[in-house]
C-alpha cells in the first residue's frame, strides 16, 4: 500500500502553468502574431474578456495568464528557548503586533527570585570597604615601622613584615573588586535567563496562529505564529519560453483572486537559475508592497506578461543623443 502525499502549492502552480507552456511551444509564429493582434486595443479578444488587465493593455501570447500565489514576506513560529509553563497570553489570533511587543509570558518565579538575590549580592560593597580599611591600616603600620626603624626602636625584620602585610592588603582589595565584577556578570546572566521567559515579536506583523493557553507546559512546540504582511511576496511559475525575457526589477501587474480587488504592480525580485525539466517551467518571486495591509496573504492570483514587456525587458537601452 502506497501512502498518498499532498501536493505543494508550487506543484499546483506548475500544473496550472503547463497548459500555457504547451501552448507557447506548440503555437506557430504566425499564430502567436495573430493572437497578439487579436489582443490589441479595440480588437475584442478572449484575453480581454478575462477581466484581468494586462501590462500596457497586452496579455501573454497564449492569452493565458500565469498562475501565482501571494504569500507573507516573512513567517515566524514563536517558541521558547527553555522549558516552561504558560503564565499569560498577551495576544489573540488576528491581532496586529509590533516588533518587540510582548506576546507570551512564561512562569518565572524561580528565575525572578534568583535575579533578586544576584542583584542584592552585587550591590553589597561591605567586603570591599573592609578590605580597603585593612589596606589603609597596613599602610599606617608600615609608615610607623619605618619611623621606629630610623630611631632604632624596631628591627629591619619588623619593617619587612609590615611591607608584606601591605602587599597582602592590596591583593585583598583587588580580589574584592573582582568578586563584585563577577557578581555583576551573574546579574546579567540572571536577567538573560529571566528574559527568556518573556516571548516578544521579532517584527511587525499579524498573529495568524495561536497554539497555547495559560497553564500549558511547552518544551519544543511553538506557541504562536506571526506573519509579516506589510510587504508580500508573489511566487510565480512561468513557462521556459519567457526565460531570458524577464529581468530583475521589472514591474508586472498582479491580479489577486479576490472580489473587488484591483490589480497591483509588483517588482521582480528573484528569478530561478535552474529550470524544471519535468514541467518545462521556472519560478519567479515578485515583491508586492502592502503598507496599508489591505491585501491579505494566502491568495491565488494571476500575472499577465505582454509581448511588449518581454521585448522591452530583453532589448538593450537606447543611447541618449549628445548635445
QUICOR-V817975 format. One record per residue. SS is DSSP state (2 for helix, 1 for strand, 0 for the rest). Layout:
<<SS> <SS>>
This chain:
<<0> <0> <0> <0> <0> <0> <0> <0> <2> <2> <2> <2> <2> <2> <2> <2> <2> <2> <2> <2> <2> <2> <2> <2> <2> <2> <0> <0> <2> <2> <2> <2> <2> <2> <2> <2> <2> <2> <0> <0> <0> <0> <0> <0> <0> <0> <0> <2> <2> <2> <0> <0> <0> <0> <1> <0> <0> <1> <0> <0> <0> <0> <0> <0> <0> <1> <1> <1> <1> <1> <1> <1> <1> <1> <1> <1> <1> <1> <0> <0> <0> <0> <0> <1> <1> <1> <1> <1> <1> <0> <0> <0> <0> <0> <0> <1> <1> <0> <0> <0> <0> <1> <1> <1> <1> <1> <0> <0> <2> <2> <2> <2> <2> <2> <2> <2> <2> <2> <2> <2> <2> <2> <2> <0> <0> <2> <2> <2> <2> <2> <2> <2> <2> <2> <2> <2> <2> <2> <2> <2> <2> <2> <2> <2> <2> <2> <2> <2> <2> <2> <0> <0> <0> <0> <0> <2> <2> <2> <2> <2> <2> <2> <2> <2> <2> <2> <2> <2> <2> <2> <2> <2> <2> <2> <2> <2> <2> <2> <2> <2> <2> <2> <2> <2> <2> <2> <2> <2> <2> <2> <2> <2> <2> <2> <2> <0> <0> <1> <1> <1> <0> <0> <0> <0> <1> <1> <1> <1> <1> <1> <0> <0> <0> <0> <0> <0> <1> <1> <0> <0> <0> <0> <0> <1> <1> <1> <1> <1> <1> <1> <1> <1> <1> <1> <1> <1> <1> <1> <1> <2> <2> <2> <0> <0> <0> <0> <0> <0> <0> <0> <1> <1> <1> <1> <1> <1> <0> <0> <0> <0> <0> <0> <0> <1> <1> <1> <1> <1> <1> <1> <1> <0> <0> <0> <0> <1> <0> <0> <0> <0> <1> <1> <1> <1> <1> <1> <1> <1> <1> <0> <0> <0> <0> <0> <0> <0> <0> <0> <0> <1> <1> <1> <1> <1> <0> <0> <2> <2> <2> <2> <2> <2> <2> <2> <0> <0> <0> <0> <0> <0> <0> <0> <0>>
